[in-house]
Every structure is written in structure tokens, then in C-alpha cells.
Amino acid sequence: MGDASALTTPRSENAGRRSSSASLAKSKSLAEAKELSKQKYDSPFDASLVAARKRSQQERLWEIFTVYALQISSEDPTRIRIVNVVKLLQDCGIIDGNNTEEAKMIEKEVAIVCEAFLKAHPTDRDSSKKLDFTAFLALLLHFAKMVRAFGC
């Protein structure tokens, strides 16, 4: 029949191994694998669903990222300029895209936050101040933490 050790291994331990290995193989992200392995799940399929949702969210973000990266230059869809990040935030309604003085000031503040982020993470950018997808995701996370801290 089957391997006796596989039959005696607790179900939760098997689920943890499967979810960790699937996460590593599919997302190729050690950080995500660690996060998944720390969480407790009610069923062995919960970890798989969480990993699948994260993948699909990243895939959608990748599509959005490439559209905005290609708006100025069709040469490199793997890098995005800060101007395009600001445009994305305006199009999503996160910041006001109107031509009011307040909107212009907020746009400048967002650009300053982007610049500060790039200076703090010099390996995530190239010499032309373009972000790769990993840096873009980190920047979105940075904005989310800022918004959460301000209670918006």
C-alpha cells in the first residue's frame, strides 16, 4: 500500500508542509512562505486558498503595473516612474486628480514620499528613478502602513 509514515503524520502537519512547499514553488517568495507557515488554518485547503488569492492579487497588480509602466515608455514594462505611480493613485481615486491647489499639493507630497522611499531602498531602483515590480509592491505596502497609521 502506501508509506506508513505518511499515514501516521498528523493532518495539520501535512497541510503545513504542502502549503509551504506550494507557496515556495508557485510564488518563489521566501517571505510569503514564512508568513503562510506561521498561520493556523481550520482545513488543509485554507493555506492553498490564501496562497492562490495572493497570487491572483499579484497577477492583477502586475497587469496594472505594466499598463502604467508602458504609458510613457513602451520600451520597458518592468519599470515604472514615480509620475506614473502618482497617475495610478489618481486614477484609483486614492488621491485627487483635479487641478485644484490642494490636489497639486497632495500630488507633490506623494511624490516626496515616493522619493524618500526610493532613497531608503536604493537597491530597488535604477539610476532613472524607476521602480521594479518588487519595489512597487513595497511602496504600496508603505502607503498602506502610512494610511493605517493616520487612521484614514
C-alpha positions as CSV (number, residue, x, y, z in Angstrom):
1,M,0.0,0.0,0.0
2,G,1.3,3.4,1.0
3,D,4.1,4.6,3.2
4,A,3.2,4.0,6.8
5,S,4.9,7.3,8.0
6,A,2.6,9.3,5.7
7,L,-0.5,7.7,7.3
8,T,0.7,8.4,10.9
9,T,1.7,12.0,10.2
10,P,-0.9,14.5,11.7
11,R,-3.2,16.1,9.1
12,S,-2.2,19.6,10.2
13,E,1.5,18.8,9.8
14,N,0.9,17.5,6.2
15,A,-1.2,20.6,5.4
16,G,1.5,22.9,6.7
17,R,4.2,21.1,4.6
18,R,2.0,21.2,1.5
19,S,1.1,24.8,1.9
20,S,4.7,25.8,2.5
21,S,6.1,23.9,-0.5
22,A,3.3,25.1,-2.8
23,S,3.8,28.6,-1.7
24,L,7.6,28.4,-2.4
25,A,7.2,26.7,-5.7
26,K,4.5,29.0,-7.1
27,S,5.3,32.4,-5.7
28,K,9.0,31.9,-5.3
29,S,8.9,34.2,-2.3
30,L,10.5,33.1,0.9
31,A,8.8,35.8,2.9
32,E,5.3,34.6,1.8
33,A,6.2,31.0,2.7
34,K,7.3,32.1,6.2
35,E,4.0,34.1,6.6
36,L,1.9,31.1,5.5
37,S,3.7,28.7,7.7
38,K,3.1,30.9,10.8
39,Q,-0.6,31.0,10.3
40,K,-3.0,28.4,11.7
41,Y,-5.7,27.0,9.4
42,D,-9.0,25.2,10.0
43,S,-8.7,23.0,7.0
44,P,-5.8,21.9,4.8
45,F,-7.2,23.8,1.9
46,D,-7.2,27.2,3.7
47,A,-3.5,27.7,3.2
48,S,-3.9,26.9,-0.5
49,L,-6.7,29.4,-0.9
50,V,-4.7,32.1,0.8
51,A,-1.7,31.5,-1.4
52,A,-4.0,31.4,-4.5
53,R,-5.6,34.7,-3.6
54,K,-2.2,36.3,-3.0
55,R,-1.1,35.1,-6.4
56,S,-4.2,36.4,-8.2
57,Q,-3.8,39.8,-6.4
58,Q,-0.2,40.0,-7.5
59,E,-1.1,39.0,-11.1
60,R,-3.7,41.8,-11.2
61,L,-1.3,44.2,-9.7
62,W,1.3,43.1,-12.3
63,E,-1.2,43.8,-15.1
64,I,-1.9,47.3,-13.7
65,F,1.8,47.9,-13.1
66,T,2.7,47.1,-16.7
67,V,-0.1,49.3,-18.1
68,Y,1.1,52.3,-16.2
69,A,4.8,51.5,-16.9
70,L,4.1,51.5,-20.6
71,Q,2.2,54.8,-20.6
72,I,5.4,56.9,-21.0
73,S,7.8,54.3,-22.5
74,S,6.9,51.2,-24.4
75,E,10.5,50.0,-24.1
76,D,10.4,48.6,-20.6
77,P,7.2,47.3,-19.0
78,T,9.2,46.1,-16.0
79,R,9.9,49.5,-14.5
80,I,7.6,52.3,-13.5
81,R,8.3,56.0,-12.9
82,I,7.1,57.9,-9.9
83,V,5.0,60.1,-12.2
84,N,3.1,57.0,-13.3
85,V,2.6,55.8,-9.7
86,V,1.0,59.2,-8.9
87,K,-1.2,58.8,-12.0
88,L,-2.2,55.3,-10.9
89,L,-3.2,56.7,-7.4
90,Q,-5.2,59.4,-9.1
91,D,-7.0,57.1,-11.4
92,C,-7.9,54.8,-8.5
93,G,-9.3,57.8,-6.6
94,I,-6.7,57.4,-3.8
95,I,-5.5,61.0,-4.4
96,D,-7.5,63.7,-6.1
97,G,-6.7,64.2,-9.8
98,N,-8.3,67.6,-10.1
99,N,-6.3,70.7,-10.8
100,T,-7.0,72.4,-7.5
101,E,-4.2,73.8,-5.4
102,E,-4.9,71.2,-2.7
103,A,-4.8,68.3,-5.2
104,K,-1.5,69.6,-6.6
105,M,0.0,69.8,-3.1
106,I,-1.1,66.3,-2.2
107,E,0.4,65.1,-5.5
108,K,3.7,66.7,-4.6
109,E,3.6,65.2,-1.1
110,V,3.0,61.7,-2.6
111,A,5.9,62.3,-5.0
112,I,8.1,63.3,-2.0
113,V,7.1,60.1,-0.1
114,C,8.0,58.1,-3.2
115,E,11.4,59.8,-3.5
116,A,12.1,59.2,0.2
117,F,11.1,55.6,-0.2
118,L,13.5,55.3,-3.2
119,K,16.3,56.8,-1.2
120,A,15.7,54.4,1.7
121,H,15.7,51.5,-0.7
122,P,18.5,52.2,-3.2
123,T,18.7,48.6,-4.5
124,D,15.1,48.6,-5.6
125,R,15.5,51.3,-8.2
126,D,17.7,52.1,-11.2
127,S,19.5,55.3,-12.0
128,S,16.5,56.9,-13.7
129,K,14.3,56.6,-10.6
130,K,12.1,53.9,-11.9
131,L,10.8,51.2,-9.6
132,D,10.7,47.5,-10.5
133,F,7.6,45.5,-9.6
134,T,9.0,44.3,-6.2
135,A,9.8,47.9,-5.2
136,F,6.3,49.0,-6.5
137,L,4.7,46.4,-4.2
138,A,6.8,47.5,-1.3
139,L,5.8,51.2,-2.0
140,L,2.1,50.2,-2.0
141,L,2.7,48.5,1.3
142,H,4.5,51.6,2.6
143,F,1.5,53.8,1.6
144,A,-0.9,51.3,3.3
145,K,1.0,51.4,6.5
146,M,1.1,55.2,6.4
147,V,-2.7,55.4,5.8
148,R,-3.3,52.9,8.7
149,A,-1.0,55.0,11.0
150,F,-3.0,58.1,10.2
151,G,-6.3,56.3,10.7
152,C,-7.7,57.2,7.3
